[in-house]
Amino acid sequence: MNTKSLDTNNFFESKVLGHPAGLFVLFFTEMWERFSYYGMRALLVLFLTSSLIGDNPGWGWPRAHALAIYGSYTGLAYLTPILGGYIADRIIGYRWAVIVGALLMTLGHLSMAIEVHQSFMYLGLCLLVIGNGFFKPNMTSIVAQMYKKHPEKKDGAYTIFYMGVNSGAFLGMLLCGYIGESADWGWAWGFGLAGIFMFIGMLQFYFTQNIFGDIGLKPVKDEVIEVSDNLEESTRNPFSKFDLVLIALISVIGLSWIINDPVSKITSLNLFNFKIGGIDGSNFMICIALVLFLFILVKRISQYTPVLRDKMIAVIVLAFITIFFWASFEQAGGSMTIFAKDYTQRLLSGDSKIIFNVVNTLITVIPLIIISYVLIKLFSKTFGKYALGNIILAFGFVLIWIIVIYMLSKQYSEVKSEVPATWFGILNSLFIISFAPLVSKLWESKYNPSATYKNGFGMILLGIGFAALAYGSSSIPQGAAVASVSMIWLVLAYFFHTMGELFISPVGLSYVSKLVPGRMIAIMFGIWYLAIAIGNKVAGTMGGMIDEITSKYSMTTFFLIFTFIPVGLGVIIIMLTPLMRKLMHGVK
């Protein structure tokens, strides 16, 4: 049968672990992309803040400048998928969007690896943000199209797919982090390694894409116009010209502010170099954008029918909590990475070194063996038709094994071993892989809590993680630039943060899809990603205050801020459960 004319039912004729082989092509493509994203993210702040002199010199930036760049980059990474998804839907299709996005990100990582001038880093970050916009939303769109006629298997498919996400994040932070922090290699090799595997992912997808038949090859026309069973909810409320003008104005101000924030700190250029009533121009403009956004939000919601209005208010409340969740959680790539590098005892010897080496070997080799087994199963089903794509994928895994063996052999041969600061970041992915099945079972049981309890408990767990860091850093003197706190506090923090993430992150978009009519899901997803983007940018801004707060107060005070805010919001949202149930009108 011609692969171009495959029907989605035919995918299930060639199975790997009970799912079509095409799902695992997406699994590995997504794994390489997440490898590159998290590998680069793990190094960015460390590279920018490392001393200009030493065995592995960085750029010696102030922490506030580095975290401003970090916040803008991660924030924009959640905004561009809104536009990338639209372009794929309307113009180029999902598959070409994935290929274009992967190519742009490969070039972005290559540019990041060129350290001769700052302009290469800025170019690299721009390419990564744009490429991510094309890539991120369209991978999941292909999965959705594959399982369009098999909805009963979709949950299992997404579970496998997100295992690919976390496997890539784990390996990226582990290996790019190790190579980038190593004086034998250096930052450029770490950034370059991220680009190499993104390139492998792009080639593997390109040469194996015919396995998807017609899916994602061209824009999909809406064949069915949804009609809600609820007549009140089916009433349309199109955007007026005034609404669109306000949205355009908010977008321009918001994007300008996100880009201007790091630029104004690092250079003399400042788009908002003025003051109004003693308020800094940058703060004034973002306040104007916030007021306009709240105005358009209230205006739009007030025009809907009562039931739909209530459900949209519930979504906005959950999105508000999401902002503060990500503002705290994304300290992982910022202030928590700085804490790991400068304030944590990472030099091991004797028994502690042996224990770490054994643990690190087990948590690295066992997942890699499992993924390699999946790879072999995929080869057995697809090598005959897609030999070149499979050979490229195999080459990627051979390279991974070589780097892993090299890393472990070096760690075992050293008398004293320094744990890379980036190593702690892998704990998030490790804990997700370990505990996600258990949490998923809880959601499927009779003990499945409501959305407010999930969000509330998630925020409280997040706060507990920061409380561990606050307690662990209590011995650090006020204003200290370095210290040697036990690693256990970071391990505990990542554990509680991951548990909080499992309570909040996976269920967010699920409730959006349940609470609003199908015709409004796209725009509400856009608002949800906007909330995540705001949270990421706030994370960089707040994390950038680490030196200011620790010099005036203490490191404990800095982490207590991230303790009290999430815990307080968690308690409030739990107390709002009766009200939220009314707003959701029976949605569980």
Secondary structure, DSSP 4 states (H G I P E B T S, - for coil): --GGG--GGGGGGSEETTEEHHHHHHHHHHHHHHHHHHHHHHHHHHHHHS-SSSSS------HHHHHHHHHHHHHHHHHHHHHHHHHIIIIIHHHHHHHHHHHHHHHHHHHHH--S-HHHHHHHHHHHHHHHHHHHHHHHHHHHHHTTT-GGGHHHHHHHHHHHHHHHHHHHHHHHHHHHH-TTT-HHHHHHHHHHHHHHHHHHHHHHGGGGTTTTTSPPP-------SSTTTT---PPPHHHHHHHHHHHHHHHHHHHHHHHHHHSS--TT--EETTEEHHHHHHHHHHHHHHHHHHHHHHTS-HHHHHHHHHHHHHHHHHHHHHHHHGGGGTHHHHHHHHSB--EE-HHHHHHHHHHHHHHHHHHHHHHHHHHHHHHHHHTTT-HHHHHHHHHHHHHHHHHHHHHHHHHHH-SSEEPPGGGGGHHHHHHHHHHHHHHHHHHHSTT---HHHHHHHHHHHHHHHHHHHHHHGGGSPTT-S---B-THHHHHHHHHHHHHHHHHHHHHHHHHHHHS-GGGHHHHHHHHHHHHHHHHHHHHHHHTTHHHHHHHS-HHHHHHHHHHHHHHHHHHHHHTHHHHHHHHTT--
